[in-house]
Amino acid sequence: MSVIVHSNENIDSALKRLHREVLREKILETYRTKAFRVRKADLEIAKRKEWAKMKRRRRSAARRAK
């Protein structure tokens, strides 16, 4: 993975592009899962939290739509 910095480009914008690419390819998440042992219970908790967040968003959107 790399980002080419053009001659007329600001270094900050190149770093932003690199950061977006890292997020898009989920490199940090992959590193975190491989660097540390993740218990099955922790995965289940994360899934539950994510579902609860989506459920709250859907319900509030439905209330706003009424």
mmCIF file as gemmi writes it, N, C-alpha and C atoms, coordinates in Angstrom:
data_model
loop_
_atom_site.group_PDB
_atom_site.id
_atom_site.type_symbol
_atom_site.label_atom_id
_atom_site.label_alt_id
_atom_site.label_comp_id
_atom_site.label_asym_id
_atom_site.label_entity_id
_atom_site.label_seq_id
_atom_site.pdbx_PDB_ins_code
_atom_site.Cartn_x
_atom_site.Cartn_y
_atom_site.Cartn_z
_atom_site.occupancy
_atom_site.B_iso_or_equiv
_atom_site.pdbx_formal_charge
_atom_site.auth_seq_id
_atom_site.auth_asym_id
_atom_site.pdbx_PDB_model_num
ATOM 1 N N . MET Axp A 1 ? 0.849 -1.161 0 1 0 ? 1 A 1
ATOM 2 C CA . MET Axp A 1 ? 0 0 0 1 0 ? 1 A 1
ATOM 3 C C . MET Axp A 1 ? 0.9 1.231 0 1 0 ? 1 A 1
ATOM 4 N N . SER Axp A 2 ? 0.585 2.164 -0.864 1 0 ? 2 A 1
ATOM 5 C CA . SER Axp A 2 ? 1.404 3.369 -0.931 1 0 ? 2 A 1
ATOM 6 C C . SER Axp A 2 ? 0.581 4.518 -1.489 1 0 ? 2 A 1
ATOM 7 N N . VAL Axp A 3 ? 1.077 5.717 -1.227 1 0 ? 3 A 1
ATOM 8 C CA . VAL Axp A 3 ? 0.466 6.933 -1.75 1 0 ? 3 A 1
ATOM 9 C C . VAL Axp A 3 ? 1.577 7.747 -2.382 1 0 ? 3 A 1
ATOM 10 N N . ILE Axp A 4 ? 1.385 8.128 -3.618 1 0 ? 4 A 1
ATOM 11 C CA . ILE Axp A 4 ? 2.377 8.931 -4.325 1 0 ? 4 A 1
ATOM 12 C C . ILE Axp A 4 ? 2.067 10.402 -4.084 1 0 ? 4 A 1
ATOM 13 N N . VAL Axp A 5 ? 3.075 11.128 -3.583 1 0 ? 5 A 1
ATOM 14 C CA . VAL Axp A 5 ? 2.916 12.556 -3.336 1 0 ? 5 A 1
ATOM 15 C C . VAL Axp A 5 ? 3.353 13.298 -4.595 1 0 ? 5 A 1
ATOM 16 N N . HIS Axp A 6 ? 2.458 14.06 -5.172 1 0 ? 6 A 1
ATOM 17 C CA . HIS Axp A 6 ? 2.761 14.811 -6.385 1 0 ? 6 A 1
ATOM 18 C C . HIS Axp A 6 ? 3.538 16.076 -6.028 1 0 ? 6 A 1
ATOM 19 N N . SER Axp A 7 ? 4.202 16.635 -7.022 1 0 ? 7 A 1
ATOM 20 C CA . SER Axp A 7 ? 5.082 17.779 -6.755 1 0 ? 7 A 1
ATOM 21 C C . SER Axp A 7 ? 4.311 19.007 -6.285 1 0 ? 7 A 1
ATOM 22 N N . ASN Axp A 8 ? 3.096 19.207 -6.779 1 0 ? 8 A 1
ATOM 23 C CA . ASN Axp A 8 ? 2.33 20.395 -6.389 1 0 ? 8 A 1
ATOM 24 C C . ASN Axp A 8 ? 1.321 20.099 -5.28 1 0 ? 8 A 1
ATOM 25 N N . GLU Axp A 9 ? 1.419 18.935 -4.634 1 0 ? 9 A 1
ATOM 26 C CA . GLU Axp A 9 ? 0.448 18.529 -3.624 1 0 ? 9 A 1
ATOM 27 C C . GLU Axp A 9 ? 0.979 18.806 -2.215 1 0 ? 9 A 1
ATOM 28 N N . ASN Axp A 10 ? 0.101 19.216 -1.368 1 0 ? 10 A 1
ATOM 29 C CA . ASN Axp A 10 ? 0.439 19.451 0.032 1 0 ? 10 A 1
ATOM 30 C C . ASN Axp A 10 ? 0.649 18.102 0.72 1 0 ? 10 A 1
ATOM 31 N N . ILE Axp A 11 ? 1.614 18.027 1.624 1 0 ? 11 A 1
ATOM 32 C CA . ILE Axp A 11 ? 1.91 16.764 2.305 1 0 ? 11 A 1
ATOM 33 C C . ILE Axp A 11 ? 0.744 16.325 3.186 1 0 ? 11 A 1
ATOM 34 N N . ASP Axp A 12 ? -0.004 17.292 3.727 1 0 ? 12 A 1
ATOM 35 C CA . ASP Axp A 12 ? -1.149 16.947 4.579 1 0 ? 12 A 1
ATOM 36 C C . ASP Axp A 12 ? -2.24 16.234 3.796 1 0 ? 12 A 1
ATOM 37 N N . SER Axp A 13 ? -2.488 16.668 2.58 1 0 ? 13 A 1
ATOM 38 C CA . SER Axp A 13 ? -3.518 16.002 1.784 1 0 ? 13 A 1
ATOM 39 C C . SER Axp A 13 ? -3.077 14.593 1.387 1 0 ? 13 A 1
ATOM 40 N N . ALA Axp A 14 ? -1.774 14.412 1.164 1 0 ? 14 A 1
ATOM 41 C CA . ALA Axp A 14 ? -1.273 13.068 0.864 1 0 ? 14 A 1
ATOM 42 C C . ALA Axp A 14 ? -1.425 12.159 2.076 1 0 ? 14 A 1
ATOM 43 N N . LEU Axp A 15 ? -1.168 12.698 3.268 1 0 ? 15 A 1
ATOM 44 C CA . LEU Axp A 15 ? -1.355 11.902 4.482 1 0 ? 15 A 1
ATOM 45 C C . LEU Axp A 15 ? -2.817 11.548 4.692 1 0 ? 15 A 1
ATOM 46 N N . LYS Axp A 16 ? -3.715 12.479 4.35 1 0 ? 16 A 1
ATOM 47 C CA . LYS Axp A 16 ? -5.148 12.178 4.444 1 0 ? 16 A 1
ATOM 48 C C . LYS Axp A 16 ? -5.525 11.033 3.519 1 0 ? 16 A 1
ATOM 49 N N . ARG Axp A 17 ? -4.969 11.062 2.298 1 0 ? 17 A 1
ATOM 50 C CA . ARG Axp A 17 ? -5.266 9.972 1.349 1 0 ? 17 A 1
ATOM 51 C C . ARG Axp A 17 ? -4.746 8.645 1.877 1 0 ? 17 A 1
ATOM 52 N N . LEU Axp A 18 ? -3.545 8.66 2.48 1 0 ? 18 A 1
ATOM 53 C CA . LEU Axp A 18 ? -2.986 7.441 3.053 1 0 ? 18 A 1
ATOM 54 C C . LEU Axp A 18 ? -3.866 6.931 4.187 1 0 ? 18 A 1
ATOM 55 N N . HIS Axp A 19 ? -4.328 7.836 5.034 1 0 ? 19 A 1
ATOM 56 C CA . HIS Axp A 19 ? -5.186 7.446 6.154 1 0 ? 19 A 1
ATOM 57 C C . HIS Axp A 19 ? -6.49 6.837 5.654 1 0 ? 19 A 1
ATOM 58 N N . ARG Axp A 20 ? -7.085 7.439 4.618 1 0 ? 20 A 1
ATOM 59 C CA . ARG Axp A 20 ? -8.321 6.882 4.058 1 0 ? 20 A 1
ATOM 60 C C . ARG Axp A 20 ? -8.095 5.487 3.507 1 0 ? 20 A 1
ATOM 61 N N . GLU Axp A 21 ? -6.95 5.287 2.869 1 0 ? 21 A 1
ATOM 62 C CA . GLU Axp A 21 ? -6.659 3.972 2.314 1 0 ? 21 A 1
ATOM 63 C C . GLU Axp A 21 ? -6.465 2.938 3.417 1 0 ? 21 A 1
ATOM 64 N N . VAL Axp A 22 ? -5.808 3.337 4.501 1 0 ? 22 A 1
ATOM 65 C CA . VAL Axp A 22 ? -5.63 2.43 5.64 1 0 ? 22 A 1
ATOM 66 C C . VAL Axp A 22 ? -6.984 2.046 6.221 1 0 ? 22 A 1
ATOM 67 N N . LEU Axp A 23 ? -7.879 3.031 6.357 1 0 ? 23 A 1
ATOM 68 C CA . LEU Axp A 23 ? -9.206 2.736 6.899 1 0 ? 23 A 1
ATOM 69 C C . LEU Axp A 23 ? -9.998 1.85 5.952 1 0 ? 23 A 1
ATOM 70 N N . ARG Axp A 24 ? -9.888 2.099 4.646 1 0 ? 24 A 1
ATOM 71 C CA . ARG Axp A 24 ? -10.64 1.338 3.671 1 0 ? 24 A 1
ATOM 72 C C . ARG Axp A 24 ? -10.218 -0.134 3.661 1 0 ? 24 A 1
ATOM 73 N N . GLU Axp A 25 ? -8.922 -0.373 3.826 1 0 ? 25 A 1
ATOM 74 C CA . GLU Axp A 25 ? -8.434 -1.753 3.777 1 0 ? 25 A 1
ATOM 75 C C . GLU Axp A 25 ? -8.413 -2.414 5.154 1 0 ? 25 A 1
ATOM 76 N N . LYS Axp A 26 ? -8.86 -1.704 6.18 1 0 ? 26 A 1
ATOM 77 C CA . LYS Axp A 26 ? -8.98 -2.229 7.55 1 0 ? 26 A 1
ATOM 78 C C . LYS Axp A 26 ? -7.667 -2.811 8.062 1 0 ? 26 A 1
ATOM 79 N N . ILE Axp A 27 ? -6.579 -2.11 7.806 1 0 ? 27 A 1
ATOM 80 C CA . ILE Axp A 27 ? -5.26 -2.598 8.202 1 0 ? 27 A 1
ATOM 81 C C . ILE Axp A 27 ? -5.098 -2.571 9.714 1 0 ? 27 A 1
ATOM 82 N N . LEU Axp A 28 ? -5.538 -1.49 10.352 1 0 ? 28 A 1
ATOM 83 C CA . LEU Axp A 28 ? -5.385 -1.389 11.808 1 0 ? 28 A 1
ATOM 84 C C . LEU Axp A 28 ? -6.233 -2.431 12.535 1 0 ? 28 A 1
ATOM 85 N N . GLU Axp A 29 ? -7.442 -2.666 12.039 1 0 ? 29 A 1
ATOM 86 C CA . GLU Axp A 29 ? -8.299 -3.677 12.671 1 0 ? 29 A 1
ATOM 87 C C . GLU Axp A 29 ? -7.682 -5.063 12.542 1 0 ? 29 A 1
ATOM 88 N N . THR Axp A 30 ? -7.14 -5.368 11.371 1 0 ? 30 A 1
ATOM 89 C CA . THR Axp A 30 ? -6.498 -6.66 11.156 1 0 ? 30 A 1
ATOM 90 C C . THR Axp A 30 ? -5.294 -6.819 12.067 1 0 ? 30 A 1
ATOM 91 N N . TYR Axp A 31 ? -4.503 -5.768 12.183 1 0 ? 31 A 1
ATOM 92 C CA . TYR Axp A 31 ? -3.336 -5.815 13.06 1 0 ? 31 A 1
ATOM 93 C C . TYR Axp A 31 ? -3.759 -6.059 14.5 1 0 ? 31 A 1
ATOM 94 N N . ARG Axp A 32 ? -4.795 -5.376 14.944 1 0 ? 32 A 1
ATOM 95 C CA . ARG Axp A 32 ? -5.245 -5.505 16.324 1 0 ? 32 A 1
ATOM 96 C C . ARG Axp A 32 ? -5.718 -6.927 16.615 1 0 ? 32 A 1
ATOM 97 N N . THR Axp A 33 ? -6.427 -7.538 15.669 1 0 ? 33 A 1
ATOM 98 C CA . THR Axp A 33 ? -6.918 -8.899 15.904 1 0 ? 33 A 1
ATOM 99 C C . THR Axp A 33 ? -5.781 -9.906 15.89 1 0 ? 33 A 1
ATOM 100 N N . LYS Axp A 34 ? -4.74 -9.658 15.114 1 0 ? 34 A 1
ATOM 101 C CA . LYS Axp A 34 ? -3.625 -10.601 15.059 1 0 ? 34 A 1
ATOM 102 C C . LYS Axp A 34 ? -2.613 -10.379 16.176 1 0 ? 34 A 1
ATOM 103 N N . ALA Axp A 35 ? -2.523 -9.162 16.699 1 0 ? 35 A 1
ATOM 104 C CA . ALA Axp A 35 ? -1.536 -8.865 17.735 1 0 ? 35 A 1
ATOM 105 C C . ALA Axp A 35 ? -1.976 -9.382 19.099 1 0 ? 35 A 1
ATOM 106 N N . PHE Axp A 36 ? -3.263 -9.355 19.377 1 0 ? 36 A 1
ATOM 107 C CA . PHE Axp A 36 ? -3.769 -9.753 20.68 1 0 ? 36 A 1
ATOM 108 C C . PHE Axp A 36 ? -4.796 -10.856 20.524 1 0 ? 36 A 1
ATOM 109 N N . ARG Axp A 37 ? -4.914 -11.657 21.559 1 0 ? 37 A 1
ATOM 110 C CA . ARG Axp A 37 ? -5.925 -12.712 21.555 1 0 ? 37 A 1
ATOM 111 C C . ARG Axp A 37 ? -7.281 -12.066 21.829 1 0 ? 37 A 1
ATOM 112 N N . VAL Axp A 38 ? -8.254 -12.382 20.988 1 0 ? 38 A 1
ATOM 113 C CA . VAL Axp A 38 ? -9.6 -11.842 21.165 1 0 ? 38 A 1
ATOM 114 C C . VAL Axp A 38 ? -10.503 -12.997 21.568 1 0 ? 38 A 1
ATOM 115 N N . ARG Axp A 39 ? -11.109 -12.856 22.732 1 0 ? 39 A 1
ATOM 116 C CA . ARG Axp A 39 ? -11.995 -13.913 23.205 1 0 ? 39 A 1
ATOM 117 C C . ARG Axp A 39 ? -13.279 -13.927 22.382 1 0 ? 39 A 1
ATOM 118 N N . LYS Axp A 40 ? -13.902 -15.094 22.331 1 0 ? 40 A 1
ATOM 119 C CA . LYS Axp A 40 ? -15.164 -15.224 21.609 1 0 ? 40 A 1
ATOM 120 C C . LYS Axp A 40 ? -16.236 -14.344 22.248 1 0 ? 40 A 1
ATOM 121 N N . ALA Axp A 41 ? -16.206 -14.243 23.557 1 0 ? 41 A 1
ATOM 122 C CA . ALA Axp A 41 ? -17.188 -13.417 24.265 1 0 ? 41 A 1
ATOM 123 C C . ALA Axp A 41 ? -17.052 -11.955 23.871 1 0 ? 41 A 1
ATOM 124 N N . ASP Axp A 42 ? -15.827 -11.489 23.677 1 0 ? 42 A 1
ATOM 125 C CA . ASP Axp A 42 ? -15.627 -10.09 23.273 1 0 ? 42 A 1
ATOM 126 C C . ASP Axp A 42 ? -16.201 -9.832 21.887 1 0 ? 42 A 1
ATOM 127 N N . LEU Axp A 43 ? -16.06 -10.809 20.994 1 0 ? 43 A 1
ATOM 128 C CA . LEU Axp A 43 ? -16.647 -10.658 19.664 1 0 ? 43 A 1
ATOM 129 C C . LEU Axp A 43 ? -18.157 -10.582 19.738 1 0 ? 43 A 1
ATOM 130 N N . GLU Axp A 44 ? -18.75 -11.437 20.572 1 0 ? 44 A 1
ATOM 131 C CA . GLU Axp A 44 ? -20.204 -11.428 20.731 1 0 ? 44 A 1
ATOM 132 C C . GLU Axp A 44 ? -20.684 -10.101 21.316 1 0 ? 44 A 1
ATOM 133 N N . ILE Axp A 45 ? -19.942 -9.57 22.279 1 0 ? 45 A 1
ATOM 134 C CA . ILE Axp A 45 ? -20.312 -8.285 22.884 1 0 ? 45 A 1
ATOM 135 C C . ILE Axp A 45 ? -20.265 -7.178 21.839 1 0 ? 45 A 1
ATOM 136 N N . ALA Axp A 46 ? -19.219 -7.183 21.013 1 0 ? 46 A 1
ATOM 137 C CA . ALA Axp A 46 ? -19.089 -6.158 19.979 1 0 ? 46 A 1
ATOM 138 C C . ALA Axp A 46 ? -20.236 -6.242 18.979 1 0 ? 46 A 1
ATOM 139 N N . LYS Axp A 47 ? -20.601 -7.471 18.595 1 0 ? 47 A 1
ATOM 140 C CA . LYS Axp A 47 ? -21.724 -7.651 17.667 1 0 ? 47 A 1
ATOM 141 C C . LYS Axp A 47 ? -23.022 -7.128 18.268 1 0 ? 47 A 1
ATOM 142 N N . ARG Axp A 48 ? -23.252 -7.462 19.544 1 0 ? 48 A 1
ATOM 143 C CA . ARG Axp A 48 ? -24.471 -7.012 20.223 1 0 ? 48 A 1
ATOM 144 C C . ARG Axp A 48 ? -24.542 -5.496 20.28 1 0 ? 48 A 1
ATOM 145 N N . LYS Axp A 49 ? -23.404 -4.86 20.594 1 0 ? 49 A 1
ATOM 146 C CA . LYS Axp A 49 ? -23.383 -3.4 20.663 1 0 ? 49 A 1
ATOM 147 C C . LYS Axp A 49 ? -23.677 -2.784 19.303 1 0 ? 49 A 1
ATOM 148 N N . GLU Axp A 50 ? -23.097 -3.372 18.253 1 0 ? 50 A 1
ATOM 149 C CA . GLU Axp A 50 ? -23.319 -2.853 16.904 1 0 ? 50 A 1
ATOM 150 C C . GLU Axp A 50 ? -24.787 -2.989 16.502 1 0 ? 50 A 1
ATOM 151 N N . TRP Axp A 51 ? -25.39 -4.149 16.798 1 0 ? 51 A 1
ATOM 152 C CA . TRP Axp A 51 ? -26.798 -4.35 16.479 1 0 ? 51 A 1
ATOM 153 C C . TRP Axp A 51 ? -27.677 -3.389 17.268 1 0 ? 51 A 1
ATOM 154 N N . ALA Axp A 52 ? -27.337 -3.17 18.538 1 0 ? 52 A 1
ATOM 155 C CA . ALA Axp A 52 ? -28.129 -2.255 19.362 1 0 ? 52 A 1
ATOM 156 C C . ALA Axp A 52 ? -28.054 -0.839 18.807 1 0 ? 52 A 1
ATOM 157 N N . LYS Axp A 53 ? -26.874 -0.452 18.34 1 0 ? 53 A 1
ATOM 158 C CA . LYS Axp A 53 ? -26.716 0.884 17.768 1 0 ? 53 A 1
ATOM 159 C C . LYS Axp A 53 ? -27.57 1.03 16.51 1 0 ? 53 A 1
ATOM 160 N N . MET Axp A 54 ? -27.549 0.005 15.65 1 0 ? 54 A 1
ATOM 161 C CA . MET Axp A 54 ? -28.355 0.066 14.421 1 0 ? 54 A 1
ATOM 162 C C . MET Axp A 54 ? -29.839 0.086 14.748 1 0 ? 54 A 1
ATOM 163 N N . LYS Axp A 55 ? -30.22 -0.688 15.757 1 0 ? 55 A 1
ATOM 164 C CA . LYS Axp A 55 ? -31.632 -0.744 16.148 1 0 ? 55 A 1
ATOM 165 C C . LYS Axp A 55 ? -32.097 0.624 16.648 1 0 ? 55 A 1
ATOM 166 N N . ARG Axp A 56 ? -31.264 1.279 17.48 1 0 ? 56 A 1
ATOM 167 C CA . ARG Axp A 56 ? -31.609 2.614 17.966 1 0 ? 56 A 1
ATOM 168 C C . ARG Axp A 56 ? -31.752 3.595 16.81 1 0 ? 56 A 1
ATOM 169 N N . ARG Axp A 57 ? -30.824 3.526 15.86 1 0 ? 57 A 1
ATOM 170 C CA . ARG Axp A 57 ? -30.878 4.449 14.727 1 0 ? 57 A 1
ATOM 171 C C . ARG Axp A 57 ? -32.124 4.226 13.882 1 0 ? 57 A 1
ATOM 172 N N . ARG Axp A 58 ? -32.451 2.964 13.636 1 0 ? 58 A 1
ATOM 173 C CA . ARG Axp A 58 ? -33.647 2.665 12.838 1 0 ? 58 A 1
ATOM 174 C C . ARG Axp A 58 ? -34.905 3.136 13.54 1 0 ? 58 A 1
ATOM 175 N N . ARG Axp A 59 ? -34.98 2.888 14.845 1 0 ? 59 A 1
ATOM 176 C CA . ARG Axp A 59 ? -36.178 3.298 15.587 1 0 ? 59 A 1
ATOM 177 C C . ARG Axp A 59 ? -36.325 4.805 15.628 1 0 ? 59 A 1
ATOM 178 N N . SER Axp A 60 ? -35.21 5.515 15.836 1 0 ? 60 A 1
ATOM 179 C CA . SER Axp A 60 ? -35.314 6.976 15.882 1 0 ? 60 A 1
ATOM 180 C C . SER Axp A 60 ? -35.65 7.53 14.5 1 0 ? 60 A 1
ATOM 181 N N . ALA Axp A 61 ? -35.144 6.907 13.443 1 0 ? 61 A 1
ATOM 182 C CA . ALA Axp A 61 ? -35.478 7.349 12.097 1 0 ? 61 A 1
ATOM 183 C C . ALA Axp A 61 ? -36.954 7.096 11.808 1 0 ? 61 A 1
ATOM 184 N N . ALA Axp A 62 ? -37.481 5.972 12.298 1 0 ? 62 A 1
ATOM 185 C CA . ALA Axp A 62 ? -38.895 5.672 12.082 1 0 ? 62 A 1
ATOM 186 C C . ALA Axp A 62 ? -39.772 6.676 12.832 1 0 ? 62 A 1
ATOM 187 N N . ARG Axp A 63 ? -39.333 7.055 14.045 1 0 ? 63 A 1
ATOM 188 C CA . ARG Axp A 63 ? -40.106 8.041 14.808 1 0 ? 63 A 1
ATOM 189 C C . ARG Axp A 63 ? -40.084 9.383 14.104 1 0 ? 63 A 1
ATOM 190 N N . ARG Axp A 64 ? -38.921 9.759 13.556 1 0 ? 64 A 1
ATOM 191 C CA . ARG Axp A 64 ? -38.84 11.038 12.842 1 0 ? 64 A 1
ATOM 192 C C . ARG Axp A 64 ? -39.671 11.037 11.563 1 0 ? 64 A 1
ATOM 193 N N . ALA Axp A 65 ? -39.801 9.873 10.939 1 0 ? 65 A 1
ATOM 194 C CA . ALA Axp A 65 ? -40.525 9.776 9.677 1 0 ? 65 A 1
ATOM 195 C C . ALA Axp A 65 ? -42.042 9.914 9.862 1 0 ? 65 A 1
ATOM 196 N N . LYS Axp A 66 ? -42.518 9.637 11.077 1 0 ? 66 A 1
ATOM 197 C CA . LYS Axp A 66 ? -43.971 9.711 11.313 1 0 ? 66 A 1
ATOM 198 C C . LYS Axp A 66 ? -44.516 11.089 11.186 1 0 ? 66 A 1
